[in-house]
């Protein structure tokens, strides 16, 4: 007969299996497995964002120029203030979740319910703030022109400050009908029409000689240009955001194709189109996690009120959902740092 081999721990006790290896319940282990796998997913997204930003570093939009809005303060430039407030609210909700878990360990039903309620409120404020931020990002603030070659033209004053199209566009008797599949050639269609036409922007720009255009200009490295290797010539072409002279601005504007207002998955008034793609995907994916956490917290909250965990003499479910909530908060710290600050 074969001999059974057992392994003993430092205390001399033999572990023969059981429901709680490593002192953790099955539910906690599965939550940790989910957190680790989801952390790898977010890591992949942020790594892709970092690679794309490094590749297009000279034309990548600056967060300070994009996220300048603050509720009930229209027209006031407050770069990153509201994003910082959102971050503080989410981190504070993580603190209230810690207090709820601690109260659960002490079997204090009222405190668990109170701190869970604060956590839910914090999550709802954050999700609502993200929706408000998306609305402003999609709507846009300044507007820009896209040329026939795909370049983006942004308008600035003689100090280099962005200028909104609505502040100088001419009022021309020009009307345009939106292309739909039943009216356009070959059943083409287009999104919503911008508030201004190319002709109105061109006329308004001509009437304001103090305005200039900021756009992407391709430069070559002088050292590499002296070499005969064609590959080196291509590798040293770099795009820079440059403010053109008045004559150059008028020349580029004459090649305008359409007016871009706000950002979507195909066009972006702030700069590189990839910036909008990553913004919608990464913040949207994180927002979905926060919203899911809020829904789960609401379910747990009502179970606390009904005394479900009081009868079990265990608030482990609060602890498990707390692990998820802390993970969501930690992910946002990385998203905030990589996407907004760096």
Secondary structure, DSSP 8 states (H G I E B T S, - for coil): -------B-TTS-B----S-GGG--HHHHHHHHHHHHHHHHHHHHHHHHHHHHHHTTTT---HHHH----TT-TT---TTHHHHHHHHHHHHHHHHHHHHHHHHHTT-HHHHHHHHHHHHHHHHHHHHHHHHHHHHHHH-SS-EEEETTS-EEEEE-TTS-B--GGGT------------TTTSGGG-------SS-HHHHHHHHHT-TT-EEEEEEEEE-HHHHTS--HHHHHHTEEEEEEE--HHHHHHHHTTEEEEE-SB-SS-BTTS-HHHHHHIIIIIHHHHHHHHHHHHHHHHHHHHHHTTHHHHHT--HHHHHHHHHHHHHHHHHHHHIIIIII-
